Each structure stands twice: as C-alpha cells, then as structure tokens.
Amino acid sequence: MKVKWIILSIAIAAVIAAWSAVAVAYFFFEPSRAVWIALVTAGALSLEALLWVGAGVLGWSFLAGRRAMLSRLKQRFFPAKQQPSAE
C-alpha cells in the first residue's frame, strides 16, 4: 500500500474515532456543555483535517499523472538530442 493511502486511512480512522466518541457520549452519558463542545469541536476539526488530507492525496495523485503526461508530450515534440558517436 502506498504511503499516501496509508495517511488517508489514518485520517479516516481518526474521524471515525472522534465521531464515535461523540455518539457514545451523547447516547450513553450525559456530558456537560463544556465536554459536549469539546467533543464536537474535536470531531469537526478531525473532519476538517480529513478533507485537507484528502485534497492533498488527490492533488498528489493528479499532479503525478500530469507530470508524467507532460513529460511524454515533451519527449514527443522535443526528442532528446543524440550525441554523435566518436567512431
């Protein structure tokens, strides 16, 4: 598995853990307002981080594909000059 997908998987796991904590606190406990605000804020920040990490991973993949395509296009229109052999 590539590193970028591992990073994205970790971010997804963090979001699931944060919002699971919010759900557990809501359904099984009666958190105070301060605790509730802290839990929801942590969940929202983890979701925001996931969106940024996702954008970074997709951008990384997209740019790698573009770079390869532009390299092929450059080789097509501007082939590498062959050096004369010393014969």
N, C-alpha and C positions, 0 to 999 in steps of 0.2 A: 504494500500500500504506500502511496506517495505521501510525503510529509504534509503537503497542503491538505490532503483529505483527512489525515490524522488530526491536524489542527482544527479543521472544520468539525470533525466528530467530537472533539473535546469541547468545543464551543456549544455544540448542540446538547451534549450531556450536561453541561453547566446550566443551560437554560431549563432543561427538563428537571434537574435537581432543584433549582431555585423556585420554579413554579409548583413543583410537588410540595416543597416546604410551605408555600403559601396555601395550597389546598389543604394540607394536613392541619395547619394552624387554624384555618377557617372552619373546617368540619369537625375536628376533634378537640380543639381547645378554644378558649375564648380570649384571644390576645387583647392586650390593652391597645389603645390607639397608637402609642409610640411604637410598640412592637409591630403592629399591623403596617404602619407607614414604612418601617424599616424593611419588612419582608417584601412588600410590594415594590419599594424602591430598588431593592436588590434584584428582584425579578425583572423589573423594567430595564435596569442597567445591563443585566446579563443578556436580555433580548436585543438591546441596542448593540452590544458588543458582537453578538451573533450576526446581526445584519452587516456590520462593518467587516467582520472576518469573512462572511460570505461574499461580499462585494470584492474584497481583496483576493480571495481564492478564484472567483470567476474572472476577475480582471487579469490575474496572473496567468490563467489558462488561455484567455483570449489573446493577451499580448504575446505569449509564446507562439501561438498559432500564426498570428500576424507577422511576427518576426521571421518565422520560417518561410511564410509565403512571400514576403518582400525579398528575402534572400534568394529564393528561387527565381523571382521575377528579375532581380538584378543580374543574376547569372545568365539569364536568358538574353537580356538586351545588352549586357556588357560582359561578355565572356572574359575569363581570366586570360591575360596575355601569356602565351607560351614563350619561354625563354629559348633563344637559339641554342642548339646543342653545339658543343665545341668538338666538331669532327674534322 
